[in-house]
Amino acid sequence: MSTEEFDDNASMLPPTTKNGWLIIYGVVAVLAITGVILGALYRDTTKPGEVISRDRQKHAKQVVYTVVFSSIESQRADSIIERITRDIGADSTKTDMIIGSPTTDPWCASIGEYRRNLKKAMMTGKVIPIGKQSVIVSMIGGLLIKNGLPATIYLVGNMSEDDISTIVPRTSRTVAALELRSRIMGPVQVVSLMDSTRQGNAAYAKLFADKGLVAPK
């Protein structure tokens, strides 16, 4: 599947309107497409622990997404993994843990698997085009409408370009949907662990901060 096809599907996330429920219904309609895109993006197949992961989703009290935009230095990766693990807390069996990266499996059956796959995603040198980086977050916006559980989204790594103007319209629609979900269905918190000294990273995180979604590091 081409990047253009990803972009077309991601653009179906609804724009902000005064009628919040229409946005919710519109995003729900994207879910079927989201499933197809996820399968293509991750080349998902049956994996060990998949049954455990599905059972975890049924009993989850919170959901955690970690979006890995690029590879990062090993020591920094370890620090981020420790931060996320600490935030999840001791009762990780009640947490649905998902990784947004085309370089590793998204669904994790245990905190140990989550840590391993996060490190793999952060150490893989594959360059992700900025369009696909934006699509990954858009798909997460669709997945979040499946439930009203408290959700945390970690943004990790770097945008592949300093100029993010090409993805601002789509990302703004995603952010609007996340903000609405946070107000109506269940809280959404975005934690930016990106290097804020880089222009593209700062501009991208600001899109979430302007909607009041970004939490302190």
C-alpha positions as CSV (number, residue, x, y, z in Angstrom):
1,M,0.0,0.0,0.0
2,S,1.4,3.4,-1.0
3,T,1.9,6.4,1.2
4,E,-0.7,8.2,-0.9
5,E,-3.3,5.5,0.0
6,F,-2.5,5.9,3.7
7,D,-2.9,9.6,3.4
8,D,-6.3,9.3,1.6
9,N,-7.6,7.1,4.4
10,A,-6.2,9.2,7.2
11,S,-7.8,12.3,5.7
12,M,-11.2,10.8,6.4
13,L,-10.9,11.9,10.1
14,P,-13.6,14.6,10.5
15,P,-12.9,18.3,10.7
16,T,-13.8,20.2,13.8
17,T,-17.5,21.3,13.9
18,K,-19.9,22.7,16.5
19,N,-21.8,19.4,16.6
20,G,-19.4,17.2,18.7
21,W,-21.4,14.0,18.4
22,L,-21.3,14.2,14.6
23,I,-17.5,14.1,14.9
24,I,-17.7,11.1,17.1
25,Y,-20.0,9.2,14.7
26,G,-17.7,10.2,11.8
27,V,-14.6,8.8,13.5
28,V,-16.5,5.6,14.4
29,A,-17.2,5.1,10.7
30,V,-13.4,5.2,10.1
31,L,-12.8,2.3,12.4
32,A,-13.4,-0.4,9.8
33,I,-10.9,1.3,7.5
34,T,-8.5,1.6,10.4
35,G,-8.4,-2.1,10.9
36,V,-7.6,-2.7,7.2
37,I,-4.8,0.0,7.3
38,L,-3.3,-1.4,10.5
39,G,-3.1,-4.8,9.0
40,A,-1.3,-3.5,5.9
41,L,1.0,-1.1,7.9
42,Y,2.2,-3.7,10.3
43,R,1.9,-6.8,8.1
44,D,0.1,-8.2,11.2
45,T,-0.1,-12.0,11.5
46,T,-1.1,-14.3,14.4
47,K,1.5,-13.9,17.1
48,P,2.3,-15.6,20.4
49,G,0.4,-13.9,23.2
50,E,-2.3,-12.6,20.9
51,V,-5.0,-14.4,22.9
52,I,-3.6,-12.9,26.1
53,S,-3.5,-9.5,24.5
54,R,-7.2,-9.7,23.5
55,D,-8.1,-10.8,27.0
56,R,-6.1,-7.8,28.4
57,Q,-8.2,-5.5,26.3
58,K,-11.4,-6.8,27.8
59,H,-10.3,-6.1,31.3
60,A,-8.2,-3.0,30.8
61,K,-8.6,0.0,33.0
62,Q,-6.4,2.3,30.9
63,V,-4.8,2.3,27.4
64,V,-1.3,3.5,26.6
65,Y,0.0,4.2,23.1
66,T,3.6,4.9,22.3
67,V,4.3,6.4,18.9
68,V,7.9,6.0,17.8
69,F,8.6,8.4,14.9
70,S,12.3,7.6,14.5
71,S,15.3,5.8,15.9
72,I,16.9,7.5,18.9
73,E,20.2,7.1,20.9
74,S,20.2,3.9,23.0
75,Q,20.7,5.6,26.4
76,R,17.8,8.0,25.7
77,A,15.7,5.1,24.5
78,D,16.3,3.3,27.8
79,S,15.4,6.4,29.8
80,I,12.1,6.8,27.9
81,I,11.2,3.1,28.3
82,E,11.8,3.5,32.1
83,R,9.6,6.6,32.2
84,I,6.7,4.9,30.4
85,T,7.0,1.7,32.5
86,R,6.9,3.8,35.6
87,D,3.8,5.7,34.5
88,I,2.0,2.4,33.7
89,G,2.7,1.3,37.2
90,A,2.7,-2.1,38.9
91,D,-0.7,-3.2,37.6
92,S,0.3,-3.5,34.0
93,T,-2.1,-6.5,33.6
94,K,-4.9,-3.9,33.5
95,T,-3.2,-1.7,30.8
96,D,-3.8,-2.1,27.1
97,M,-0.3,-1.4,25.6
98,I,0.1,-0.5,21.9
99,I,3.1,0.7,19.9
100,G,2.7,3.0,16.9
101,S,5.5,2.1,14.6
102,P,5.8,0.3,11.3
103,T,8.9,-1.5,12.4
104,T,7.5,-3.7,15.2
105,D,4.3,-5.4,16.2
106,P,1.7,-3.0,17.7
107,W,0.0,-5.3,20.2
108,C,1.9,-6.4,23.4
109,A,0.7,-9.1,25.8
110,S,3.0,-8.1,28.7
111,I,5.0,-5.3,30.1
112,G,8.1,-7.2,29.2
113,E,7.1,-7.6,25.6
114,Y,6.2,-3.9,25.5
115,R,9.6,-2.9,26.8
116,R,11.4,-5.2,24.2
117,N,9.3,-4.0,21.3
118,L,9.7,-0.3,22.3
119,K,13.5,-0.8,22.3
120,K,13.3,-2.5,18.9
121,A,11.2,0.3,17.5
122,M,13.5,3.0,18.9
123,M,16.7,1.3,17.6
124,T,15.5,0.6,14.1
125,G,17.2,2.9,11.7
126,K,14.4,2.9,9.1
127,V,13.4,6.5,8.1
128,I,9.6,7.0,8.2
129,P,8.3,9.7,5.8
130,I,6.5,12.5,7.4
131,G,3.3,11.6,5.8
132,K,3.3,8.1,7.3
133,Q,4.4,9.6,10.6
134,S,1.2,11.6,10.6
135,V,-0.9,8.7,9.5
136,I,0.2,6.5,12.4
137,V,-1.2,9.1,14.9
138,S,-4.4,9.5,12.8
139,M,-5.0,5.8,13.1
140,I,-4.6,5.9,16.8
141,G,-7.2,8.6,16.9
142,G,-9.6,6.2,15.2
143,L,-8.7,3.4,17.6
144,L,-9.4,5.5,20.7
145,I,-13.0,5.8,19.8
146,K,-13.5,2.1,20.5
147,N,-13.7,2.8,24.2
148,G,-13.8,5.5,26.8
149,L,-10.8,4.3,28.9
150,P,-8.3,6.9,30.2
151,A,-5.7,7.1,27.5
152,T,-2.1,8.3,27.3
153,I,-0.3,8.8,24.1
154,Y,3.5,9.1,24.2
155,L,5.3,10.9,21.3
156,V,8.8,9.6,20.9
157,G,11.6,10.4,18.4
158,N,11.8,13.1,15.7
159,M,9.7,14.3,12.8
160,S,11.5,13.5,9.6
161,E,11.2,17.2,8.4
162,D,11.5,20.5,10.1
163,D,8.7,21.9,7.9
164,I,5.5,20.1,9.0
165,S,3.1,22.3,7.0
166,T,2.1,19.4,4.7
167,I,0.6,17.4,7.6
168,V,-0.9,20.2,9.6
169,P,-4.4,20.0,8.2
170,R,-4.7,16.2,8.8
171,T,-3.0,16.3,12.2
172,S,-5.3,19.2,13.2
173,R,-8.3,17.1,12.5
174,T,-6.9,14.2,14.5
175,V,-6.1,16.5,17.4
176,A,-9.7,17.9,17.3
177,A,-11.1,14.4,17.4
178,L,-8.8,13.5,20.4
179,E,-9.8,16.6,22.3
180,L,-13.5,15.8,21.7
181,R,-13.0,12.2,22.8
182,S,-11.2,13.5,25.9
183,R,-14.2,15.7,26.8
184,I,-17.0,13.4,25.9
185,M,-15.9,9.8,26.3
186,G,-12.8,9.6,28.4
187,P,-9.6,11.6,29.2
188,V,-6.8,11.7,26.7
189,Q,-3.4,12.9,27.7
190,V,-0.5,13.4,25.3
191,V,3.1,13.2,26.6
192,S,5.7,14.6,24.3
193,L,9.1,13.0,24.8
194,M,10.4,14.5,21.6
195,D,13.4,16.8,21.4
196,S,11.7,20.2,21.7
197,T,14.9,22.0,20.4
198,R,14.1,20.6,16.9
199,Q,11.8,22.9,14.9
200,G,9.6,20.1,13.5
201,N,9.2,18.4,16.8
202,A,8.2,21.6,18.6
203,A,5.7,22.6,15.9
204,Y,4.1,19.1,16.0
205,A,3.8,19.0,19.8
206,K,2.3,22.5,19.7
207,L,-0.7,21.2,17.7
208,F,-1.6,19.0,20.7
209,A,-0.7,21.6,23.3
210,D,-2.9,24.2,21.7
211,K,-5.9,21.9,22.4
212,G,-4.8,21.4,26.0
213,L,-3.8,17.7,25.5
214,V,-0.1,17.8,26.2
215,A,1.0,16.9,29.8
216,P,4.3,18.1,31.3
217,K,7.2,15.7,30.7
